[in-house]
């Protein structure tokens, strides 16, 4: 699997607590070499009382790629 997941539908656990699914709108390599993805969610999730329509996740928070958009 490539580090660049832009345009792909993914799912996983945000903060290892909150299930999510959505499309990756941006993949970038952060200073230090860690990859971060911006995921536009299919459905809004509530994280510690805040509604989120997108999340920033690291590669280890992505459980799988569902399909190529």
C-alpha positions as CSV (number, residue, x, y, z in Angstrom):
1,X,0.0,0.0,0.0
2,X,1.3,3.4,-1.0
3,X,1.7,6.2,1.6
4,X,-0.4,8.5,-0.6
5,X,-4.1,7.6,-0.1
6,X,-5.7,10.7,-1.7
7,X,-9.0,9.9,-3.2
8,X,-9.3,6.5,-1.5
9,X,-12.1,5.5,0.8
10,X,-10.8,4.3,4.2
11,X,-12.0,3.3,7.6
12,X,-10.5,3.0,11.0
13,X,-10.5,4.2,14.6
14,X,-9.9,7.9,15.3
15,X,-7.8,8.2,18.4
16,X,-8.2,4.4,18.7
17,X,-11.7,5.0,20.1
18,X,-14.1,6.4,17.5
19,X,-14.9,4.4,14.3
20,X,-15.0,6.4,11.1
21,X,-15.2,6.0,7.3
22,X,-14.6,8.5,4.6
23,X,-12.5,9.7,1.7
24,X,-8.9,10.9,2.1
25,X,-8.7,14.5,0.7
26,X,-5.0,15.0,1.5
27,X,-2.0,12.8,2.5
28,X,1.2,14.5,3.6
29,X,4.5,13.6,5.2
30,X,5.0,15.6,8.4
31,X,8.4,16.8,9.7
32,X,10.0,13.7,11.1
33,X,8.7,11.4,8.4
34,X,5.3,10.4,9.8
35,X,2.4,10.4,7.3
36,X,-0.8,12.2,8.1
37,X,-4.1,11.9,6.2
38,X,-7.1,14.3,6.2
39,X,-10.3,12.2,6.0
40,X,-13.6,13.8,4.9
41,X,-16.1,11.7,6.8
42,X,-19.2,10.0,5.3
43,X,-21.1,10.7,8.5
44,X,-20.4,13.3,11.2
45,X,-19.0,11.8,14.4
46,X,-19.0,13.2,18.0
47,X,-15.5,13.2,19.6
48,X,-15.6,14.2,23.3
49,X,-18.6,16.4,22.7
50,X,-17.4,18.0,19.5
51,X,-18.9,17.2,16.1
52,X,-16.4,16.4,13.4
53,X,-16.9,16.2,9.6
54,X,-13.3,15.5,9.0
55,X,-10.4,14.1,11.0
56,X,-6.6,14.0,10.8
57,X,-5.2,10.5,11.2
58,X,-1.9,8.8,11.0
59,X,-1.4,5.7,9.0
60,X,-1.7,3.4,12.0
61,X,-5.2,4.7,12.7
62,X,-6.4,3.4,9.3
63,X,-7.7,-0.1,9.5
64,X,-8.3,-0.6,5.8
65,X,-8.9,0.8,2.3
66,X,-12.5,0.1,1.2
67,X,-12.3,1.1,-2.4
68,X,-10.7,3.5,-4.9
69,X,-13.0,6.5,-5.6
